[in-house]
């Protein structure tokens, strides 16, 4: 039987072969910083920053041991979704995470292969897959595993990949050798705070969802968006990347991913207001098939586009 150190290295090698980079391992219960992150989540919830996202208060998010009985370790993985394009700025803007295939499915499928590999090496091992829809402090555990640090815009930043990463975790009962947690390298920079048009980043590391364009275009189920959002959303109709676009770690000549499942669908880069308002529900459902963007219902797309159109009319006046 291979040693703990050998198994840990081979497990990470398997993750690299599945297209993940960076990868790392953390041990449960984590360092003191993990406890500080949990306390920060509690303060964030108490302040109401979760808006209508009640699932953020799940007890399992604050206690990882409730997600898998006997958990000892986790493998954290990042998948680069940055694609360098010369997108027409006059077209509607959609957050980069939604350009390719639904990343939830991509990450789950690849982690499942790694889990089955681990089972072969350790038949007694139990494991569970978590993506960002799972009740887990995913960015904090990725930080603990050395993938990167949580930036002031609340996204995970990797020194070589920037913040264009989706994250996944393989929880397991096996005792693995942990990597060192990542140090924070944001320094005194606060470009993300200054760039947010709605001032949703109320202080470093704190995002108020009630002010966030991404929250309102994706999660808000009301017929109309708040005026303070529509007055500032510009061309954004599905998510928002402003705080990431200005981050210095995302402006260092990052390599565009060649992962075929992360490549943008043509309609996403070419979507116009006229198209978006003219498409019926059947067309929308067809376009959104296999996309993480299907969380935005067809009527919400039209609501967002209409709000964006009003914003641009006011800007031109």
C-alpha positions in Angstrom: 0.0 0.0 0.0 1.3 3.4 -0.9 2.1 6.0 1.9 0.0 9.0 2.8 2.4 11.3 1.1 2.5 9.2 -2.1 -1.3 9.0 -2.2 -1.6 12.7 -1.7 0.8 13.5 -4.5 -0.9 11.0 -6.9 -4.3 12.4 -6.0 -3.2 15.9 -7.0 -1.6 14.4 -10.2 -5.0 12.9 -11.1 -6.6 16.3 -10.6 -4.1 17.9 -12.9 -4.8 15.2 -15.5 -8.5 16.1 -15.4 -7.6 19.7 -16.4 -7.7 21.3 -12.9 -5.0 23.8 -12.1 -4.4 24.9 -9.3 -5.0 22.0 -6.9 -4.3 21.5 -3.3 -5.2 19.6 -0.1 -6.5 20.8 3.3 -7.0 18.9 6.5 -10.1 19.2 8.7 -10.7 21.2 10.8 -8.4 23.7 9.2 -6.3 26.5 10.6 -7.3 29.5 12.7 -7.9 31.5 9.5 -10.7 29.1 8.6 -12.4 29.9 11.9 -12.0 33.6 11.2 -13.7 33.1 7.8 -16.6 31.3 9.5 -17.0 34.2 12.0 -16.9 36.6 9.0 -19.7 34.7 7.3 -21.8 34.9 10.5 -21.3 38.7 10.6 -22.2 38.9 6.9 -25.4 37.0 7.5 -26.3 39.0 10.5 -26.0 42.2 8.5 -28.4 40.9 5.9 -25.9 40.9 3.1 -27.2 37.6 1.7 -30.5 39.4 0.5 -32.9 36.6 -0.5 -30.3 33.9 -0.6 -31.5 32.1 2.5 -29.5 29.0 1.7 -26.3 30.9 2.6 -27.3 30.4 6.3 -27.2 26.6 6.1 -25.4 25.2 9.2 -23.4 22.8 6.9 -21.7 25.9 5.4 -20.3 26.7 8.8 -19.4 23.2 9.8 -17.8 21.0 7.1 -18.1 17.9 9.2 -21.9 17.9 8.6 -21.3 17.3 4.9 -19.6 14.0 5.2 -19.4 11.7 8.3 -15.8 10.9 9.3 -14.3 13.6 7.0 -10.5 14.1 7.5 -9.3 15.9 4.3 -10.4 17.6 1.1 -9.0 18.0 -2.3 -9.6 21.6 -3.6 -9.4 22.2 -7.4 -9.6 25.3 -9.6 -10.7 25.3 -13.3 -9.6 28.3 -15.4 -12.4 29.8 -17.4 -10.5 32.9 -18.8 -10.9 33.2 -22.6 -9.2 36.2 -24.2 -11.5 37.7 -26.8 -12.1 41.0 -28.6 -15.7 41.2 -27.6 -17.7 44.1 -29.0 -18.4 46.4 -26.0 -21.6 47.5 -27.7 -23.1 44.0 -27.3 -24.7 42.9 -24.1 -22.3 41.8 -21.4 -22.5 38.4 -19.8 -20.2 37.2 -16.9 -17.3 35.0 -18.2 -18.2 32.1 -15.9 -21.3 31.5 -18.0 -19.7 31.6 -21.5 -19.0 27.9 -21.8 -20.6 24.6 -20.7 -22.2 24.6 -17.2 -19.2 24.5 -15.0 -21.1 22.7 -12.2 -21.5 19.7 -14.5 -17.9 19.9 -15.8 -16.4 20.1 -12.3 -18.6 17.3 -10.9 -17.9 14.9 -13.7 -14.2 15.3 -13.4 -14.2 15.1 -9.6 -16.3 12.0 -9.8 -13.5 10.3 -11.9 -11.0 11.4 -9.2 -13.2 10.0 -6.5 -13.5 6.6 -8.2 -9.7 6.6 -8.6 -9.3 7.3 -4.9 -11.7 4.4 -4.1 -9.5 2.0 -6.1 -6.5 3.1 -4.0 -8.4 3.1 -0.7 -11.5 0.9 -0.9 -12.6 1.9 2.6 -12.6 5.6 1.8 -15.8 7.6 1.6 -16.0 10.7 -0.5 -18.4 13.5 -1.6 -18.2 16.1 -4.3 -19.0 19.8 -3.6 -19.2 22.7 -6.0 -20.3 26.3 -5.3 -24.0 25.3 -5.1 -23.1 23.1 -2.1 -23.3 24.4 1.5 -19.6 24.8 2.0 -17.2 27.7 2.6 -15.7 26.9 -0.8 -13.4 29.8 -1.2 -12.2 29.7 2.3 -11.3 26.0 2.0 -9.7 26.6 -1.4 -7.6 29.3 0.4 -6.8 26.8 3.1 -5.6 24.2 0.5 -3.2 26.8 -1.1 -5.1 27.5 -4.3 -5.0 31.2 -3.7 -6.3 33.9 -1.4 -9.7 35.6 -1.0 -9.4 39.1 -2.5 -11.1 42.2 -1.4 -13.9 41.6 -4.0 -14.5 38.2 -2.2 -13.3 36.1 -5.2 -10.4 33.7 -4.9 -7.2 34.9 -6.6 -4.4 32.7 -7.7 -1.0 34.3 -8.4 -0.7 32.7 -11.9 -4.4 32.3 -12.9 -5.9 35.5 -11.4 -9.5 35.2 -10.2 -11.0 33.6 -13.3 -11.4 30.2 -11.6 -14.4 28.0 -10.7 -13.8 25.9 -7.6 -14.6 22.3 -6.7 -13.9 20.1 -3.7 -13.6 16.4 -3.1 -14.3 15.7 0.6 -13.0 12.4 1.9 -12.4 10.3 5.0 -8.8 9.6 4.0 -6.0 11.3 6.0 -4.0 13.2 3.4 -1.0 15.5 3.6 -2.1 19.1 3.5 -0.6 22.0 1.5 0.2 25.3 3.1 -2.6 27.9 3.1 -2.1 30.8 0.6 -0.9 34.2 1.9 -2.9 37.2 1.0 -1.3 39.4 -1.7 -3.8 42.2 -2.2 -1.8 44.6 -0.1 -3.2 48.2 -0.1 -4.9 47.8 -3.5 -8.6 48.6 -3.5 -9.3 49.0 -7.2 -12.2 46.6 -7.0 -13.9 48.7 -4.3 -13.4 51.9 -6.3 -14.7 50.3 -9.6 -17.9 48.9 -8.4 -20.6 51.2 -9.8 -23.1 50.4 -7.0 -20.6 50.4 -4.2 -21.6 46.8 -3.4 -18.2 46.1 -1.9 -18.9 48.1 1.2 -15.5 47.3 2.8 -12.7 45.0 1.9 -13.9 41.4 1.6 -17.6 42.4 2.2 -20.0 42.3 -0.7 -23.6 43.5 0.0 -25.7 41.4 -2.4 -28.5 43.9 -2.1 -26.3 46.3 -4.1 -24.7 43.8 -6.4 -25.5 43.8 -10.1 -24.6 40.1 -10.3 -27.0 39.2 -7.6 -29.9 41.2 -9.1 -29.4 39.9 -12.7 -29.2 36.3 -11.6 -31.0 35.8 -8.3 -33.6 38.6 -8.0 -37.0 37.1 -8.9 -38.9 40.4 -8.7 -40.6 41.8 -11.9 -38.6 45.0 -11.7 -35.0 45.7 -10.6 -34.3 48.5 -8.0 -33.5 51.9 -9.6 -30.1 52.1 -7.9 -29.2 48.9 -9.8 -30.7 49.9 -13.2 -29.1 53.3 -13.0 -25.6 51.6 -12.9 -25.8 48.3 -14.7 -24.7 49.5 -18.2 -24.8 46.5 -20.6 -24.6 43.9 -17.9 -27.6 41.5 -18.2 -26.2 38.3 -16.7 -23.8 38.6 -13.8 -21.0 41.3 -13.6 -17.2 41.1 -14.0 -16.3 44.7 -13.2 -14.5 44.0 -9.9 -12.5 41.2 -11.6 -11.7 43.2 -14.8 -9.9 45.9 -12.8 -8.0 43.5 -10.6 -4.2 43.8 -11.2 -3.8 40.1 -10.8 -6.1 39.7 -13.9 -4.1 42.1 -16.0 -0.8 40.3 -16.1 -1.1 38.7 -19.6 -3.0 35.7 -18.4 -3.1 32.6 -20.6 -6.4 31.9 -22.3 -7.8 28.5 -21.4 -7.8 25.9 -24.2 -10.2 23.7 -22.3 -12.9 22.9 -24.9 -15.7 22.9 -22.3 -14.8 26.5 -21.2 -15.0 28.0 -24.7 -17.7 30.6 -25.2 -20.8 29.9 -27.2 -21.0 32.2 -30.2 -24.4 33.7 -29.3 -23.2 34.8 -25.9 -20.5 37.0 -27.4 -22.8 38.4 -30.1 -26.0 38.9 -28.1 -27.8 42.2 -28.9 -30.8 43.9 -27.2 -32.9 43.3 -30.3 -32.2 39.5 -30.2 -32.7 39.1 -26.5 -36.1 40.9 -26.5 -37.3 39.1 -29.6 -36.5 35.5 -28.6 -39.4 33.5 -27.3 -39.2 31.1 -24.3 -38.5 28.1 -26.5 -35.6 29.9 -28.2 -34.2 30.9 -24.8 -34.4 27.4 -23.4 -32.7 26.1 -26.5 -29.9 28.6 -26.2 -29.4 28.0 -22.5 -29.3 24.2 -22.6 -26.2 22.9 -20.9 -25.4 26.4 -19.5 -25.0 27.7 -16.0 -27.0 30.7 -17.3 -30.2 28.8 -17.4 -30.6 29.8 -13.7 -31.7 33.1 -15.3 -35.2 32.5 -16.6 -36.3 33.7 -20.0 -38.5 36.5 -18.5 -35.6 37.6 -16.3 -33.4 38.0 -19.4 -35.9 40.3 -20.9 -36.3 42.2 -17.6 -32.5 42.6 -17.4 -32.2 43.7 -21.0 -35.0 46.2 -20.7 -33.4 47.6 -17.6 -30.1 47.8 -19.3 -31.7 49.6 -22.3 -33.2 52.2 -19.9 -29.8 52.7 -18.3 -28.1 53.4 -21.6 -30.8 55.9 -22.6 -30.3 57.9 -19.4 -26.5 57.8 -20.1 -26.9 59.3 -23.5 -29.1 62.1 -22.4 
